[in-house]
Each structure stands twice: as structure tokens, then as C-alpha cells.
């Protein structure tokens, strides 16, 4: 069995996972963090069209599930969108590039949701520079047509586990070509596979980078409901381990723990078994480029969902800290356009549907005007 980073960090506390045990049925059934998952069911249930669109937007993909967005209603038709710096990832995303991409995902999903009601959005990015809101968005009735990709918004997930071994054919991946380069085999897929594996092992052996993820662990139902962001480590097996004192952040912070090594190697194997890769680049690396690629990353995910495929981001090789610099340079030398930036790398394949990811309730993401 192979594990995603999320599962990796969830399983490294004790080194073993409890087998299914008689008598755990009722306990298991009660472990769902219903409050943290409620925003999925509440999406689209607001009277104000701005709140309605925002209720979908907060389901957008974003790094480490940090959910860095805040919204402020202004007047009758305006929304200001902010990025919350308290949700920064100072080690692995020191320039907030990936978090800004996440904001681009949020803005485009908000646009799609508004368009369902034929409301267009007039968007001004960074109207006050980086010290102010990321965007000012005016909602204008009868200015938009529904976007077909929005049909997949509620089924979209960022995949978190290994993929099925079934190959992805060029024909199957064709709907994604408008949003990313897709490599279904050959030398490029082998190169990207090697870079992704090496980068994962660098992160696992770089203590500050590893610890940044450990600090974002939410262990068990109570923690996930209380703080529905970061890396959720829930379910009956992990909760039993935690209650026995076998799964702790202290143990998880040691990548040399035997359980850690097993799980790290499992994630390595998951990357090695990936059938295809997706890559996104931009001609520059401005905040505007990052917002634009975020919109494309969202559309890529939605198009993949519609095609019966799953996407899993593997951002390690694109992280900007010293230990990752040689691999960061290598992927840019091979794939960035002249003067440009590789913004996103992802795994692509067939897989069972990933469960919904916890989200903060919309009301907690609102700023007072």
C-alpha cells in the first residue's frame, strides 16, 4: 500500500497501523468530522449572490489546505478578496508564490459560481499593490454565461493516494491540453517522475520543511472540527493510535522513525507508479502570472474530473528553499520557457474518489467592511 504526504504524516507516529478490529464499528461511524465538512453541503445556499459565489469558492484547491483567503463585502455589489498572511508557509513557500496560486483558484471558482446565475465579475487585481486586497470584484448581473466546467466543482478533489496502474492515453488526456502540458509517457514523464521523487526525499530529509507540515497536522475528529485546515489525519485507525499515545506530533517530527521511513518510501513508490504528469508554466513570475496559473490549475482539475481522471499536486520540486535549489534549477532548465517559471507539477491518473477535505465555514472567512 502506498501513501500520500497526508497519509505519510498521519501514519508515522507509531510505525504500524492497527488492523480492523471487532467492536470498532460504532466508534468508526462516529469519527466523521461533520462540522469541518459542512461547508460542502452549504455551498450555494446563500441569498446574497456574492455570498453564494464565495461559498463555492472556498472549496478551491490550495497549498497545504491553508485556505488563505478572506472576503469583505463592500456596498451592494462589490467583494474585496484578501490573502491572510497568518496562513503563510515561510519555509516551503517563502515568497507566497504557491499561496497566491491558491488565491487564483479561489477567484476563478468564485467567477464560475457567479456565472451560474449569469452574473459577471469585473475584477481588478492588486489595486493597492501587495499591501492591499488581492482583488476587487464587482458583481454585474446579466454579464456572463454558465461555465461548463462548473458542473464538476462539487466532485473535484486533489487526489491524495497512489493511482491505479491503468495507463493514461493521449486521447484520454486530450481535454486537459488547454490547461497544462500533459506527459503520458516517454522521456519527459521519466524525467518528471525522477525529479518528483528526488524532491520528495529532499523535503522528508530537510527538518524545517518536514516540520512545517507536522505543525499543520490535525489529529482526529475533535482537532479537525476545531481547525478544519492543514493536513487532516482522521479516521478510526489514527484516532486509536493517538489515544494509545502511539501517534503524536513529537514522533511524527522524526523522519528517521522506522514508521516514518516506511511511509516515506511508500510515497516514493506512489510517485514512481504514477502513469502521467501535468505541468504548468508562465512566461514570467509576477503576482498576475501566479493568479492566472491558479485559474488554470482549477480548470485543469475540473476538466480532469470530467474526464474521469484525478490530479495530485507534487509541489516539492518547485519550492524555494536552499536544499531544494538544485532540483528547482533542474526542472526550470528542462521545462521553463525563456525567462519563465514552472508554476505547478502534478500527477495524473485513474483513482477512486478522494473524500472531501475539511473547510472553514464561510462566515469565519469574512472581514468586517
C-alpha positions in Angstrom: 0.0 0.0 0.0 1.3 3.5 -0.8 0.6 6.8 0.9 0.3 10.4 0.1 2.1 13.1 2.1 -1.1 13.5 4.1 -1.2 9.8 4.9 2.5 9.7 5.4 2.4 12.3 8.1 -0.6 10.5 9.6 1.0 7.1 9.9 4.4 7.9 11.1 3.6 8.2 14.8 3.8 4.6 15.8 5.1 2.9 12.8 2.2 0.5 12.4 -1.5 0.8 11.6 -4.0 -1.1 13.6 -5.8 -3.8 11.7 -9.5 -3.8 11.5 -10.7 -4.8 15.0 -14.1 -6.3 16.0 -16.2 -3.9 18.0 -14.9 -0.7 16.3 -17.9 -0.2 14.1 -19.8 2.3 16.2 -16.6 4.2 17.0 -15.6 4.3 13.4 -19.0 5.6 12.4 -18.7 8.5 14.8 -15.3 9.7 13.6 -16.5 11.7 10.6 -15.7 15.4 11.3 -19.1 16.6 10.2 -18.7 20.2 11.2 -15.5 20.5 9.2 -17.2 19.0 6.1 -20.4 21.1 6.4 -19.2 23.9 4.0 -19.5 21.4 1.2 -23.2 20.9 1.9 -23.8 24.6 2.5 -22.4 25.7 -0.9 -24.9 27.5 -2.9 -27.3 28.0 0.0 -27.0 31.8 0.4 -29.4 34.6 -0.7 -26.8 37.2 -1.4 -25.2 36.3 -4.8 -21.8 37.3 -3.5 -22.0 35.0 -0.5 -23.4 32.3 -2.7 -20.4 32.5 -5.1 -18.0 32.7 -2.1 -19.5 29.6 -0.6 -18.3 27.6 -3.7 -15.0 29.5 -4.0 -13.8 28.3 -0.6 -13.9 24.7 -1.9 -11.0 25.6 -4.3 -7.7 23.7 -4.1 -4.9 25.4 -2.2 -1.5 24.6 -0.7 -1.5 22.5 2.5 -5.2 23.4 2.7 -4.2 26.7 4.3 -7.3 28.4 2.9 -5.5 31.8 2.9 -8.5 33.8 1.7 -10.6 36.4 3.4 -13.6 38.3 1.8 -15.1 41.7 2.6 -18.5 42.8 1.3 -18.5 46.4 0.1 -21.7 48.1 -0.8 -24.3 46.2 -2.7 -22.2 44.7 -5.5 -18.5 44.6 -4.5 -16.3 42.0 -2.8 -12.7 42.6 -1.8 -10.6 39.4 -1.6 -7.6 39.3 0.7 -4.8 36.8 1.4 -4.4 36.2 5.1 -0.6 36.4 5.9 -1.1 34.5 9.1 -1.6 31.4 6.9 1.8 31.7 5.2 4.2 28.8 4.7 7.5 30.5 5.4 9.8 27.6 4.9 8.4 25.9 1.8 6.7 28.9 0.2 8.8 31.8 1.4 7.6 34.2 -1.4 3.9 33.1 -1.1 4.0 32.0 -4.7 2.1 28.8 -4.2 -0.4 30.6 -1.8 -1.0 33.2 -4.5 -1.7 30.4 -7.0 -4.3 29.1 -4.5 -5.9 32.6 -4.5 -6.1 32.3 -8.3 -8.0 29.0 -7.8 -10.4 30.7 -5.4 -11.1 33.7 -7.7 -11.8 31.6 -10.7 -14.2 29.2 -8.8 -16.0 32.3 -7.5 -16.3 33.6 -11.1 -17.7 30.3 -12.2 -20.2 30.1 -9.4 -21.4 33.6 -10.1 -21.8 32.8 -13.8 -24.2 30.1 -12.9 -26.6 32.9 -12.1 -25.4 34.8 -15.2 -23.6 37.3 -13.0 -20.3 38.6 -14.4 -17.4 39.7 -12.3 -15.3 42.8 -13.1 -12.0 42.0 -11.4 -9.2 44.3 -10.6 -6.1 42.6 -9.3 -3.9 44.1 -6.6 -5.5 47.6 -6.8 -3.3 48.8 -3.9 -0.2 46.7 -4.6 0.7 43.8 -2.3 -0.3 45.7 0.8 -4.0 45.7 0.0 -6.5 43.2 -1.3 -5.6 40.6 -3.9 -8.7 41.6 -5.9 -11.7 43.9 -6.0 -14.6 42.1 -7.6 -17.8 43.9 -8.8 -20.7 41.6 -9.4 -22.7 42.6 -12.5 -26.0 40.9 -13.4 -26.6 39.5 -16.9 -22.9 39.7 -17.9 -21.9 36.0 -18.0 -22.9 32.6 -19.3 -22.5 29.4 -17.2 -19.1 27.7 -17.5 -19.5 24.0 -18.4 -16.5 23.1 -16.1 -18.5 24.2 -13.0 -20.6 21.0 -13.4 -17.6 19.2 -11.8 -17.0 21.6 -8.9 -18.6 19.5 -6.2 -16.9 16.3 -7.4 -13.4 17.9 -7.7 -10.8 16.7 -5.3 -7.0 16.9 -5.1 -6.0 13.2 -5.1 -4.0 12.1 -2.1 -3.1 8.5 -2.7 -1.5 6.2 -5.3 -3.1 5.9 -8.7 -4.4 2.8 -10.4 -1.9 1.2 -12.8 -4.1 1.8 -15.8 -2.2 4.0 -18.3 -3.5 7.4 -19.3 -3.7 7.5 -23.1 -3.1 10.8 -25.1 -6.8 10.6 -26.1 -8.0 10.3 -22.5 -5.8 13.3 -21.5 -6.8 15.5 -24.5 -9.5 17.5 -22.6 -6.7 18.7 -20.3 -4.4 20.1 -23.1 -5.9 23.6 -22.9 -4.8 24.0 -19.3 -1.4 22.2 -19.0 1.2 20.2 -20.8 0.4 16.5 -20.3 3.0 13.8 -20.4 1.6 10.3 -20.7 4.9 8.5 -21.2 8.3 8.7 -22.7 11.5 10.6 -21.6 9.6 13.6 -20.2 7.4 11.5 -18.0 10.5 9.7 -16.8 12.4 12.9 -16.1 9.5 14.4 -14.2 9.0 11.2 -12.2 12.7 11.3 -11.2 12.6 14.9 -10.2 9.4 14.5 -8.2 10.8 11.5 -6.2 14.1 13.3 -5.5 12.3 16.4 -4.3 10.0 14.4 -2.0 13.1 12.8 -0.4 14.7 16.2 0.0 11.7 17.5 1.8 11.5 14.4 4.0 15.1 14.9 5.0 15.0 18.7 5.5 13.8 19.1 9.1 12.4 22.7 8.8 10.4 21.8 5.7 9.2 18.5 7.2 8.3 20.2 10.5 6.2 22.8 8.7 3.9 20.0 7.6 4.0 18.3 11.0 2.9 21.6 12.6 -0.2 21.6 10.4 -1.4 18.1 11.4 -4.9 18.0 12.7 -5.2 14.7 14.5 -8.6 13.2 15.0 -12.2 14.4 14.7 -12.0 17.0 17.5 -8.9 18.7 16.1 -10.2 18.6 12.6 -13.6 20.1 13.6 -11.8 22.8 15.7 -9.3 23.7 13.0 -10.5 22.5 9.6 -7.4 23.4 7.7 -3.9 22.0 7.3 -3.3 18.3 7.0 -6.3 16.3 8.4 -5.2 13.0 10.0 -8.5 11.4 10.9 -10.3 8.1 10.8 -10.6 5.2 13.3 -7.1 3.8 12.9 -5.3 7.1 13.5 -7.6 8.1 16.4 -6.9 4.7 18.1 -3.2 5.2 17.7 -3.5 8.8 19.0 -5.5 7.6 22.1 -2.8 5.0 22.8 -0.1 7.6 22.6 1.5 6.0 19.6 0.7 8.7 17.1 2.0 12.1 18.3 3.5 15.2 16.6 6.7 14.5 18.5 7.1 11.1 16.9 5.9 12.4 13.6 8.6 15.1 13.5 11.3 12.4 13.3 11.7 11.3 9.7 14.1 8.6 10.8 11.4 6.9 12.9 11.0 3.3 11.4 7.4 4.0 10.6 8.4 7.3 9.0 10.8 5.6 6.7 8.2 3.0 5.7 5.7 5.7 4.9 8.2 7.9 3.1 9.2 5.0 0.9 5.5 4.3 0.2 5.0 7.9 -1.1 8.1 7.5 -3.2 6.7 4.3 -4.7 3.4 6.1 -5.3 5.2 8.7 -7.4 7.2 6.1 -9.2 3.9 4.3 -10.1 2.2 7.4 -11.5 1.1 6.9 -15.1 1.2 10.5 -16.3 2.2 14.1 -15.3 0.8 17.6 -15.8 3.0 20.7 -15.9 2.1 24.4 -16.0 4.4 27.3 -16.8 4.1 31.0 -17.2 6.2 33.5 -19.2 7.1 35.4 -16.0 6.6 35.1 -12.3 4.6 38.1 -11.4 1.6 38.0 -9.0 -0.6 38.3 -12.1 1.1 35.2 -13.6 0.5 33.3 -10.3 -3.2 34.3 -10.2 -3.6 33.3 -13.9 -2.0 29.9 -13.3 -4.2 29.3 -10.3 -7.2 29.8 -12.5 -5.7 27.3 -15.0 -4.9 24.8 -12.2 -8.5 24.9 -11.1 -9.8 24.4 -14.6 -7.3 21.6 -15.1 -8.7 19.8 -12.0 -12.3 20.3 -13.1 -11.5 19.1 -16.6 -9.7 16.0 -15.2 -12.7 15.3 -13.0 -15.0 15.5 -16.0 -12.7 13.1 -17.9 -12.8 10.5 -15.1 -9.2 11.3 -14.1 -7.6 12.6 -10.9 -4.8 15.1 -10.3 -2.4 15.2 -7.3 -0.1 18.2 -6.9 3.6 17.4 -6.2 4.9 20.8 -5.4 8.1 19.9 -3.6 10.4 20.4 -6.6 9.0 23.9 -7.1 9.6 25.0 -3.5 12.1 27.8 -3.0 14.4 27.0 -0.1 18.1 26.3 -0.2 18.1 22.5 0.0 15.7 22.3 -3.0 17.6 24.7 -5.2 19.5 22.2 -7.4 16.2 20.4 -8.3 14.3 23.6 -8.7 17.0 24.7 -11.1 16.9 21.4 -12.9 13.2 21.4 -13.6 13.4 25.0 -14.8 16.3 24.3 -17.1 14.4 21.5 -18.7 10.8 22.9 -18.8 10.6 26.6 -18.2 10.2 29.0 -21.2 13.0 31.5 -21.5 12.7 33.9 -18.6 9.7 31.9 -17.4 8.7 29.8 -14.4 7.4 26.3 -13.8 4.5 27.0 -11.5 2.8 23.7 -11.0 3.6 20.0 -11.3 1.0 17.3 -10.8 0.5 13.5 -11.0 -2.3 12.3 -13.3 -4.1 9.0 -13.4 -7.2 7.0 -12.6 -8.1 6.5 -8.9 -11.1 6.1 -6.5 -12.7 9.3 -5.4 -10.9 11.1 -2.6 -13.1 12.1 0.4 -14.0 15.7 0.8 -11.4 17.9 2.5 -12.3 20.0 5.6 -13.0 23.7 5.2 -13.6 26.6 7.4 -17.2 27.9 7.4 -17.7 30.8 5.1 -18.7 33.1 7.9 -15.2 32.7 9.5 -13.6 33.9 6.3 -15.4 37.2 6.2 -13.8 40.5 7.2 -15.8 43.5 8.5 -16.2 46.3 6.0 
